[in-house]
Amino acid sequence: MAGGQDSIGLRCPSHPVAQALLSRFKRGRGGIAAPSANKFGQVSPTTAQHVRDEFGDAVYVLEGDGVEVGIESTIVDLSRLDQGIGPVLLRPGAITPAMMAKVLGEAPLPPDAAAPRASGTLKAHYAPHTPLVLADAAELVAQLPSLAADARVAWVRAPPVDDARCTWVQAPADAAAYARELYRLLRKLDKQGYTRLVFEPVPEGHEWAGVRDRLQRAAAAFGG
């Protein structure tokens, strides 16, 4: 997809249903324009039911199994190799810089001012409707006195906080499992009447970069 730019973004799905659909279009020498199946700025779908919940009867849904990765794909810019600019990582995902370096022979560079625009790179993106913040246990405890008596807070990933207004929600300790469950969890919590979602920042490291990126953008939608 070009998005009004001189470069074209190509998706490379591995799911057999997507591969079968692409093969059908290839026979007629056609192509598929494939934006994400979510409303702008909101949480991406990871199941067919998520798409139905968001769009109702406005779209037809091609059924497949649940997602393997969960968060959106890694996006790499290779459009400026002839200018001496190597691969540039525009959006982190499950494919890490170390994995790319094994194939490309060099690690991707961070995005620069002249890099093409890419999907999902606005500061605020992938956000639920319920306000979401990133805070460790100490920060949450400091916030408790300012919470209303009837507040309901979902505290994700850390051990429980001893406060009746807070519900502990356990999240995977493994980066790949966390990425796979993130959007399902956000959609679930969004429906449960919480006044605030508090996510503990995830660990540093390239394997966590995609999850960290999505959480930071979700929090930015609420000024975090």
CORURGI-V965130 format. One record per pair of residues at least 24 apart in sequence whose C-alpha atoms are under 7 Angstrom apart, sorted by sequence separation. I is the first residue (numbers start at 1). GAP is how many residues later the second one is. D is the distance in whole Angstrom. If there is no record, write none. Layout:
I	GAP	D
I	GAP	D
This chain:
46	24	6
69	25	7
90	28	6
91	30	7
1	32	6
175	32	6
179	32	6
175	33	6
154	40	7
153	41	6
152	42	5
153	42	6
154	42	7
155	42	6
156	42	6
157	42	7
158	42	6
152	43	5
153	43	5
154	43	5
155	43	5
156	43	5
157	43	6
151	44	6
152	44	7
153	44	6
154	44	6
155	44	6
156	44	6
17	47	6
128	58	6
128	59	7
130	60	6
129	61	6
128	62	6
135	63	6
130	64	7
132	64	6
133	64	6
134	64	6
135	64	6
136	64	5
130	65	6
131	65	5
132	65	5
133	65	5
134	65	5
135	65	5
136	65	7
130	66	6
131	66	6
132	66	6
133	66	6
134	66	6
135	66	6
130	67	7
134	67	6
7	72	7
44	82	7
42	83	6
43	83	4
41	84	4
42	84	5
43	84	5
41	85	5
42	85	5
43	85	6
134	85	7
41	86	6
42	86	6
132	86	7
133	86	5
132	87	5
126	88	6
132	90	7
126	91	7
127	91	4
131	91	6
133	91	6
125	92	5
126	92	5
124	93	5
125	93	5
123	94	5
124	94	6
127	94	6
124	96	5
125	96	6
123	97	6
124	97	4
69	107	7
71	108	6
70	109	5
71	109	7
69	110	6
70	110	4
96	110	6
69	111	5
70	111	6
96	111	6
68	112	7
94	116	6
92	117	6
93	117	4
92	118	5
46	137	7
45	138	7
46	138	7
44	139	7
43	140	6
